[in-house]
Amino acid sequence: DYIAHDGYQALGKALTEMTPAAVIAELERSGLQGRGGAGFPAGLKWKFVSKAVGAKKYVICNADESEPGTFKDRVLLNRLPGLLIEGMIVAGYAVNACRGIIYLRAEYTWLLPRLEATLADFRKKGLLGKDAGGLKDFDFDIRIQLGAGAYVCGEETAMLESMEGKRGEPRTKWFFPVEKGFLQQPTLINNVETFAAAAHITGMGASVYNQRGIPGSPGTKLISVSGDCHKPGLYEIEWGMPVAELLDLCEAEDPYFMQVSGPSGECISMAEKDRRISMLDLMVHKDIRCGGSFMIFNRQRDLVRVLLNFSAFFKHESCGVCTPCRAGNFILQRQLEKLDRHL
């Protein structure tokens, strides 16, 4: 089924027709930005790792999808695990890595058998392991490491700490992971959707990919739509789609406000329904970025109760390192409780 839907084509093209530098150049031409929320240019990150000096290099997929309201990576892992693995192998080839690791969210343990079976199938086909893809001296394999259910491990350096058996909390960034990441070696970290998009771009070419979207924000984006709508679910939209159009597609029910990119993102009202969803600079274009979560709330929802729910989540999940988070969320919750008592 995967072959019938163009599976392995990107990998075949990369390993037989392209040099590692050509793969990275194609990714740069596509303008692909990380789909984890930060939006760092993927091609530039791959280039940094390819040029970094280290005894070993690693490719890590951050599959710790913990932002409330986000389920896009879960669908990719469940429906198209081969696409993720293909993207990781292409990345391993491009940056000359020796090992790939999928850091899987603890709550996604039920996906483990499917992922392991897919990895076994890739090994059976000679696409993982020694001389992967028939390419001499390209020894690249992928393993899965389970998280322990910590929201903070969605942050890449906290994830690295967890992978090394330490407490999952963000590192002081004297070095970025592209320089010193996993085991202090150059490390490429992208999330599930980014690797899947990289595989598509490698297969179809940047020129085809860039036919969708808008100038400065090309391609498509997966959006997890939930809340007060008749058709919740996963939507693949072109960058540049107005918020109003997405609300129409999911048949939103008397929408009042929308929480974009999860509780840590941005809250917008219906007065902003004409804003586009894109990766363009917010301050200049007034577009809105969306890491993947799009929650819709109608007029019957109690906004204070919603905020109390968000506050309780962040208070519980704080790693306690930074004062604004450790103390600030506690204070915010108390203030919201006081407001709730007086309403």
Secondary structure, DSSP 4 states (H G I P E B T S, - for coil): -TGGGTTTHHHHHHHHH--HHHHHHHHHHHT-B-TTSS--BHHHHHHHHHH---S--EEEEEE---STT--HHHHHHHH-HHHHHHHHHHHHHHHT-SEEEEEE-GGGGGGHHHHHHHHHHHHHTTSSBTTGGG-TT--BEEEEEE--S-GGGGSHHHHHHHHTTS---PPP-SS-TTTS-GGGS-EEEEEHHHHHHHHHHHHH-HHHHTTSEETTEESEEEEEEEESBSS-EEEEEETTEEHHHHHHHTTBSSEEEEEESSTTSEEEEGGGTT-EESSS-HHHH--B--SSEEEEEETTS-HHHHHHHHHHHHHHH--S-SHHHHTHHHHHHHHHHHHHHH-
